[in-house]
Amino acid sequence: MDRSLSLPEAPGARASRHCGIWALVLVIIFFPAAVILGIIAIVQNNKAKTLARNAPDTYRAPSSAGMIMGILSLVAIPVFLFLAGVFAAIAIPAFIGQRNRAQDRVALTHLSTGTGVLVNQFEMGMVQGKLDQDLHKDLETQLRETGAPLKNPWNVTGPAFEYSIAIVNGLDEDGLREVAQSQASNLGQVVFVVQFPSRPGESQQAGFLAGAVRTRMPVDGSTVTTRVTPLN
């Protein structure tokens, strides 16, 4: 029987194995601790081997398990950091892009909602025979009521709409669209421009309601989305 098998392990052998095991476990969870434990595992294993070599009748030579696990942990850390960096480079932009698109969709929904309620308000006012100045006042009031519970998705402290509705005259649909685009300066905040249709006895003029909102991500090649609706 090999007498060395009955000898105790050299001091540091057990500590080397334990540190090596924990170093491997902590590579993913907390790699700074894995670095320290990996180094300790190697140092303790070398210490135990030196003691066993200098006192072969007192201690048996330890296995290299602790050293191997310590080295593996130190090699695994840069590999893990590289893979984590690659994952972050892919995942973070994708996450930001998804969030940007979600916020832009909210802004576009506000544009549709605002356009719908303003067109309905205009039609009601025309049925009631209201003058343009009264229609304008009603439109702004309705827009403020509709926007009260809503927030700008890109600035939650700001309103979803610009409550002041500009009045223009003598423009066609394209001209009105350009005016609305030029006023959509705040990201996520919807603006509206109105051109009231001519009344009997006035120069012929088509009526339009134009809404616009600036988004972070381009929609159909532009970061400003406009919607022009005829007013009859």
C-alpha positions in Angstrom: 0.0 0.0 0.0 1.3 3.4 -0.9 2.2 5.1 2.4 1.6 8.6 0.9 -2.1 7.9 0.7 -2.4 7.9 4.4 -0.6 11.2 4.8 -2.7 14.4 5.2 -3.0 16.8 2.3 -0.6 19.7 2.4 -2.1 22.9 3.8 -3.7 24.9 1.0 -4.9 22.0 -1.1 -8.5 22.0 0.1 -8.6 25.8 0.0 -7.3 25.7 -3.6 -10.1 23.3 -4.7 -12.8 25.4 -2.9 -11.6 28.6 -4.4 -11.4 27.0 -7.8 -15.0 25.8 -7.7 -16.3 29.1 -6.5 -14.2 31.0 -9.1 -15.9 29.0 -11.9 -19.4 29.5 -10.3 -18.8 33.3 -10.1 -17.5 33.8 -13.6 -21.0 34.7 -14.8 -22.5 36.0 -11.6 -19.7 38.3 -10.3 -16.5 38.1 -12.3 -14.4 40.4 -10.1 -14.7 37.9 -7.3 -14.0 35.1 -9.7 -10.7 36.7 -10.6 -9.6 36.9 -7.0 -10.7 33.4 -6.2 -9.0 32.0 -9.3 -5.7 33.6 -8.3 -6.1 32.3 -4.8 -6.8 28.8 -6.1 -3.6 28.8 -8.1 -1.5 30.3 -5.3 -2.8 27.9 -2.7 -2.2 24.9 -5.0 1.4 26.0 -5.6 1.8 26.5 -1.9 0.5 23.0 -1.1 2.7 21.4 -3.8 5.8 23.1 -2.4 5.0 22.0 1.1 4.5 18.4 0.0 7.7 18.4 -2.1 9.7 19.8 0.9 8.1 17.4 3.4 7.2 14.2 1.6 7.0 12.2 4.8 4.6 14.7 6.3 2.2 15.7 3.5 1.0 14.0 0.3 1.1 15.8 -3.0 -2.2 17.5 -3.8 -4.0 17.1 -7.1 -3.9 19.9 -9.6 -7.8 20.3 -9.6 -7.7 23.6 -7.7 -5.1 25.0 -10.0 -6.9 23.8 -13.2 -10.2 25.3 -12.0 -8.5 28.6 -11.1 -6.8 28.8 -14.6 -10.1 27.9 -16.3 -11.9 30.7 -14.4 -9.3 33.3 -15.4 -9.5 32.1 -19.0 -13.3 32.1 -19.0 -13.7 35.7 -17.8 -12.4 37.5 -20.9 -14.3 35.1 -23.1 -17.5 35.8 -21.1 -16.8 39.6 -21.3 -16.3 39.4 -25.0 -19.6 37.4 -25.5 -21.4 39.8 -23.1 -20.1 42.8 -25.2 -21.3 41.2 -28.4 -24.7 40.5 -26.9 -25.0 44.0 -25.6 -24.0 45.5 -29.0 -26.8 43.6 -30.6 -29.5 43.7 -27.8 -29.2 47.3 -26.6 -29.8 49.0 -30.0 -32.6 46.6 -30.7 -34.3 47.4 -27.4 -33.9 51.1 -28.0 -35.3 50.8 -31.5 -38.3 49.0 -30.2 -38.9 51.6 -27.5 -38.5 54.4 -30.0 -41.0 52.8 -32.3 -43.5 52.3 -29.5 -43.3 55.9 -28.5 -43.6 57.0 -32.1 -46.8 54.9 -32.5 -48.3 56.7 -29.5 -47.6 60.0 -31.1 -49.1 58.9 -34.4 -52.2 57.7 -32.5 -52.5 61.1 -31.0 -52.4 62.6 -34.5 -55.3 60.4 -35.7 -57.3 61.0 -32.5 -56.9 64.7 -32.7 -57.8 64.9 -36.4 -60.9 62.9 -35.8 -62.3 64.9 -32.9 -61.5 68.2 -34.7 -63.2 67.2 -37.9 -66.3 66.1 -35.9 -66.3 69.4 -34.0 -66.0 71.4 -37.2 -69.0 69.6 -38.8 -71.1 70.1 -35.7 -70.3 73.8 -35.8 -71.2 74.1 -39.4 -74.5 72.5 -38.8 -75.1 75.0 -36.0 -74.2 77.8 -38.4 -71.3 79.1 -36.4 -68.9 81.7 -37.8 -65.2 81.0 -38.4 -64.0 82.7 -35.3 -66.4 80.7 -33.2 -65.5 77.5 -35.0 -61.8 78.2 -34.3 -62.5 78.8 -30.6 -64.5 75.5 -30.4 -61.7 73.6 -32.1 -59.1 74.8 -29.7 -61.4 74.1 -26.7 -62.2 70.6 -28.0 -58.5 69.9 -28.6 -57.6 71.0 -25.0 -60.3 68.7 -23.6 -59.2 65.7 -25.7 -55.6 66.3 -24.8 -56.1 66.8 -21.1 -55.5 63.1 -20.1 -52.8 62.5 -22.8 -49.1 63.1 -22.6 -46.4 63.6 -25.1 -44.8 60.1 -25.3 -41.3 61.7 -25.7 -41.8 64.2 -22.9 -44.3 63.0 -20.3 -44.3 66.5 -18.7 -45.5 68.0 -21.9 -49.0 67.9 -23.6 -49.8 65.6 -26.5 -51.0 68.6 -28.6 -50.1 72.1 -29.3 -53.4 73.7 -28.2 -53.1 76.8 -30.4 -54.4 76.1 -33.9 -53.0 78.3 -36.6 -55.4 79.7 -39.3 -54.2 80.1 -42.9 -55.8 81.2 -46.1 -55.3 80.8 -49.8 -53.4 77.6 -49.7 -53.9 74.3 -51.5 -53.5 70.9 -49.8 -49.8 70.7 -50.4 -49.3 74.3 -49.1 -51.2 73.4 -45.9 -49.1 70.3 -45.5 -45.9 72.3 -45.7 -47.1 74.8 -43.1 -48.0 72.0 -40.7 -44.7 70.3 -41.2 -42.8 73.5 -40.5 -44.7 73.9 -37.2 -44.0 70.3 -35.9 -40.8 71.2 -34.1 -41.3 69.4 -30.8 -40.7 65.7 -30.9 -44.0 63.8 -30.2 -46.2 66.9 -29.9 -49.0 67.1 -32.5 -49.8 70.5 -34.2 -52.8 71.5 -36.3 -53.4 74.1 -38.9 -56.8 75.0 -40.3 -58.1 76.7 -43.4 -61.8 77.3 -43.3 -63.8 76.9 -46.5 -65.2 80.0 -48.1 -68.7 81.2 -47.3 -71.3 82.3 -49.8 -70.1 85.7 -51.3 -66.4 85.0 -50.5 -63.6 84.1 -52.8 -63.6 80.4 -53.4 -61.3 78.6 -51.0 -61.2 75.0 -50.1 -61.2 74.0 -46.4 -58.6 71.8 -44.9 -57.4 70.6 -41.5 -53.7 69.6 -41.4 -52.1 67.8 -38.5 -48.4 67.0 -38.1 -46.2 65.3 -35.6 -42.4 64.8 -35.5 -41.2 61.2 -34.7 -37.8 59.8 -33.8 -37.9 57.1 -36.4 -38.7 57.9 -40.0 -42.1 57.0 -41.3 -42.3 56.6 -45.1 -38.9 58.3 -45.3 -39.7 61.3 -43.2 -39.5 62.1 -39.4 -42.6 64.4 -39.8 -45.9 62.7 -40.5 -48.7 64.9 -41.7 -52.4 64.3 -42.3 -54.5 66.7 -44.4 -58.3 66.3 -44.2 -60.8 68.3 -46.4 -63.3 70.4 -44.6 -66.6 70.8 -46.4 
